[in-house]
Amino acid sequence: MPSDIQGALSRLSPLLDYEQHLQSIVGLLQSPTELIQRQLIIEREDGRSDALDAWRCRYNDFLGPTKGGLRFSPGVNADEVQRLAFLMTLKCALVGLPFGGAKGGVKVDISQCNDRERARIAHEFGRRFSDILGPERDIAAPDVGTGAPEMAAIARGYDRMGAGRGVVTGKPLDLGGIDLRFGATGKGAAIVVQSMRETLGLAEGKSARIAIQGFGGAGQAFARAMAENGDDLVAFADSTGTVSDPDGLNVEDMIEAKGQGNLSYTEESEAIFDKECDILCLAALGDAINRDRADRVGAKAVIEISNAGVAPEADASLRAKGVKICPDILVNAGGVIASYHEWVAYRTGNAQAIGDAEAQWRKSLISAASAVTEKCSVTDGDLRQAALLCALSRLDGAARHQGVYHR
């Protein structure tokens, strides 16, 4: 079985059948600019010391300083970090941001950590990777297992001449965060879907039936935004089980019940893939749809809020069934676009200097979705290949203009 990064890279070579001139950039993207592994020594509340493996991958910086989240997970490893940094490179290119791609990870089970221990881990990450991070070099953000408190701790750990707040986005509002950043990934995914309804095969003037795998922050924000548009949540799943009702679920009631731990599960978690619906939204971890699960998918379209939600070996099976796949590098770009506006506010020293950030954020998402839709005419309707071609074209142009290679 290929590694995570090999699987992601395998999707590039077929694109050369459409645009042969991208061969040089495809070759350059076969390996990252740098991948650093270090140990974080953390003192636990009981006085024990733990040595935690940590990574930061800066995949490519042709477009600018690298940007990408930091996740705390017991399953994270160097391979996963490389894949996510690669996808971030493509995502930033697709939506026109002046960023390269990066990702970080700390191998830790946060369910075994209290708030103080999590803060220590983040603080130590900022300190140990202070030579890698920088407002004009590499900027971190929240990811799985991290949030605004961890970003504040990273900034404290990094702090060089008061520049700590510039090396993270997704900060608390009191430390320079912006409202737009919170919920941006899920809300942005809904904007992408609404702007591509016809492309995704959704009937005009009819409510879409939605199932969501993963009902955390991003999944809930997506459900809310889609419900506000008149679409119906008919099922969602988390690690415990699936909640479903063919007549529709009240999104706000479900979010409240989830927060209180009072959900009434109707089936096991796996059942979400079998649901007959218009949209199956993947909002949990990567590789949720593998080759076996692809045969079970009952949706007309799959939306990847999670990074790498559909494993490469499942692409062909879904395509054969006529299932549209709206790819991660487009669907979940709302988070990094919002992070860009937070970064601009830090650099200018004025949160108002970026003007109407939400309008610009929305425009960026719709513009990227439009470009992907247009490129589909080249890829026989394959949205992932269309998005990849758009991203590679921008990276190719940046490389050529910098003299990395010539035609």
N, C-alpha and C positions, 0 to 999 in steps of 0.2 A: 504493500500500500504506500502511495507517495506521501511525503510529509505535507504538513499544512501549506508551507510556502511553495513547494513543488506543485501542489494541486492548484494553487492560485495562479502561479506562473504558466501552467499548462493552458490557461484560457487565452494567452496572448498569441501564440504561434498561429492559430487558425485565422486571426485577424489579417495576417499578411496576404491571405487570398483576396481580400478586399482592397487593401492599400499597402502595396509592396514597399513603398518608400519608408514605412515605419520600422523596417528591419533593424536599423541602427539603434533606435530607442528601445526596442524590444530586447536587443542584446544587452544594452547597458543596464536594464532593469532586472537582470538575472541575479544580481546580488546587491546587498545594501551598502551604503556609504560607510556605515560603521554599526557594529553591534557590540555593546559593552555589557559585561556581567560582573557584578560585585556582590559582596555579602554585607548585609545590614545586621549589626549587633544590637539587639533590642533587650532592654531590661523589662521583665514582666512585673506585674503588681506583687507577685509572691516572692520577688527577689531573684528568680531565675533569669538567666540570660539566654536568648535564642539567637541563632545565626540564620538569617533568612536570605535565600537567593533572590537577587533582583537584576533586572535587565532594562536597558534603554536602547532602542534601535532607531537610528536616524537613517531612513531608507534612501531618500534622495532629496537634494536641496537645489535643484536647477531653478525652481520658481521662487525660492526665498528661504527664510528660516524654517526649520522643520516644526511641525505641529502635530500633537497627538496625545491621546489619553494615557492615564496610568491606572492599571487595574490591580486589585488585590484579589488573588484567587489561589486556591490550593492546587489547581490544575494548570496554572500558567507555566510556560517554558519558553526557551529561546525560539523554537520553531513558531509557536503561536504569535509571539511578539513580532517576529519578522513578517509574518503574513499580514498582521493588522497594520503594521507600518507601511507595507506595500500598498494595501488598500487605501490607506490615508493619503498616500502620494497621489493615487489616481483620483480620489475624491476631491482633493484640493484643486487639482488640475481641471477636473470636469466643471466645477462651479466657479472657476475663474479667480481663485484666491491667490495671493502672493505668498503661498506657503508650500514647503515640501511636506513629506509625510514622516511621522515618527510614531512610536508607541513604547510604553513602558509596562513593566509588570513586577510584582512582588509575590513570591510563592508563599502564601499565608492563608489560613482559614479564618476569616474575620468573625465567624460565629464563635470562635474561641478567644476573641479579643474584646476588651471593653473600650470605651471611647478614648480613654487616656493612652492605652496601648496602641490604638490605631493612629492617634496623633503622633506618638513617638516614631512609629514606622514611617509615616509620611515625612516627618521632620528629618529623620535620618536619611531618607531617600534624597531629599533636597540637599542635605549636606554632602553626602557621598557622591552625588552626581552633579555637584556644583560646577565642575569643569566642563560638563556636557550641556547643561541647561544655560539659558541666557535669553534676554528679551529680544535679541536680534540673531539668536542662534538656534534655540530649541525651546518650545513653549509647551508645557504640559496642560492637561485638562482632566476632568473627572471621567471615569469609565466604570466598568463593573467593580463594585465593592468600594468605590471612593465617591466623595462628594465635596461640597464646599468646605467643610471643616478640614478635610485632608489637604485641599489646595492651600488653605491658609497656613497649615503646618509645613508644607513644602516651601512656601515662600519664606517662612521664618528660618527654616534650615538652610536655605540657599543664601539668604540675604547678604548681598554684597553692595555696599555703599547705597543702601536703600532701594536696590533694584529688585528685591524679592517678588514684589507684586507683579512684575512684568514677565515672570517666567511661568506663570500659571493663569489660566482663565477658568471660569466657573467658580470664582471666589465668592465669599459672602458679600452682600451688598455694601456693608460697612467698610469693606476693604477694597472696594473698587469693582465689584461685580456689577452686572447689569440685569435688570428684570428679564430682558429678552432671552437670556441664556437658560433660564429655568423652564423646562418643558419643551425646549426648542426642537429637540430631536423628534419627539412624537408629533408635535403640532406641524413641524415641517414636513413630515411624512404625509400627513393628511393633505397639505397643500399640493404636494407632488401628485398624489392620487387624484385629487379633484381636477387638477389641470390636465390629467391624462385619462379621463374617464372613457372617452371614445377609444383611445388606443388600447386600453385595458379590457375592452369589450363590455363595459358597463352600460346597461340600457339607459337611453336618454329619458329624463323625467321620472325615473323609477329609483326607489331607494335600494341601495346595495346592501346585501346581507354579508356581515363581517364576522369572521372568527379570528381570535388572537391567541397565539401561542406565546405566553409570557405576559404577565399582568402586573409588571412593576411600573416605574415612573414613565418610561417611554410608551409602553403599551396602553397605560391609562390615558396619557395625554392624547394619543392617537384616537382612542375610543371616544373621548370627549369631543374632539374636533370633528370627527366623522358624524357623531350623533347630532352635533349642532348644525350640520349640513343636511340632516334628515335621513341619514343612513342608519341601519339597524344592527346592533350587536346581538348576534344569536348564540355565540359561544366564546368562552375564553378558558385557557388552561394555565395553571402554574405547576410547580413541582409536586403539589399534593394531589391535584385532580383537575377535572373539567367541569365547568358550570355551563349549562346550555338550556335554551328555550327557543324552539322554532318560531315562536310568536314575538321574540325580541326580549332583551334584558334592559332594565333601566340602568344606564351607565353610572349615574351618581350613586344609586343604591348599591351597586356592585363594588364601587370604589370604597364606599363607607364600610361595607361588610368585610371587604378584604383587609382594610386597616384595623378593624376590630377583631379579626380572626373568626368571623361568624359566617363564612361562606358555606352554602349547602351544595356540596359537590354531587354531581349526578353520574359521573363516569371517571375512569382513570385518565391520567394526563395524556396518554397516547391517543385517546379517542378524538382529540382535536383535529388530527390529520384526516380523519374520515368524514368530517362534516361537509355536507353539501352546502356550498355558499358561493358568493361572488368573489370574495377576497379572503385569503388566508394570510394574515399578517404574522410574520416571524419576529418576535421581540424578546427572545431569550438569548441563549448562547449560540455559537456557531455550529454549522453542520447539522442543524435540526432536521433537515430533509436529506436523507441519504438515499442510496439506490432503492432500498427496500421500502422506505416510507413514501418515496415518489409514486409508487404504484397505487398507494392508498389515497393520495390527495384528491379530495372531492371539490376543490375550489376551481374557479375559472382563472383566477390570477393569484400569484404569490407575491407578497410585498416584503422585502427584506429590510426591516428596521435593524435587526441584529446584523453585525458584520459576518459575512460568509455564512448566512443562514442556510443556503442551499449548497450542499457539497458538489464539487465539480462532476462527480460520477452520476449525479441525479439530473443534471441539465437535460441530457438527451431524452430521458424517460418523460420528464415534464413536457418538453417540446413535442414529443410524439403524441401526447394526450391533448395537445392544443392549449396547455396552460401557459399563460403569459407570466414571465418573471421580471418584476421591476427590481433592479439591482440595488444592493446596499450603497454603492458609491453615489447614487442619486438620492435614494429614499431617505437615508439618515444624515444627509449633508446639512440639515438645518442646525444641528449642534455646532459644527465647526464654523458655519457662516456667522452664527451668533457670537462665537468665540472671537472671530475676527473683529467684530465691532467692539467687543470688550478690550481687545488688544490695542485697537486704534485709540480708544478712550484713554488708556494708560499712556500711550506714547505722546498724545497731544496734551495730556493733563487736564482734559476737559471732556466730560461725558457728553456734553451737548454738541461738541464739535463735529460729531458724525451725523448730525441732522436727524432725520426721521429713520432711525435704525430699523424699526420693524418693517417699514415700507420697502427699504432697500433689501432687507433680508428676504421678504416675500418675493420681490422682483428677481433676486438672484436664483431662487428655487424655481420659479416659473420659467425663467430664461433657460436654465439648464434642462428642465423637463422638455421644453420646446425643441432644444437642440438635439436631444436624444430621440424624440419623436421623429424629427426630420431625418436624422441619420438612419432610422429604421428602414427607409426605402432602399438603403444599400445592403442591409443585413437580413433581408427577407423577414422583417418584423421582429428580429431577435433584439430585445431591449438591452440585455447585458452587453452583447457585442457592440451595439450602437453606442452605449455609454463608454465602453472601453476605447472605442475608436476616437470619440470626442476627447477623452482625457489624454490619450497617447499623442494625438495631433498637437495639443498644446505643449506637452512635454518635449516633443520633437522640435517644435518651433523654438522653444527656450534653449534647447541644447545647441541648435544650429546658430542661433544669434549670439551665443556665447563662445562660439568657435570650438565646441566640444568635438564636432565632426562636421563635414560638409557633404553636400550631395555628390 
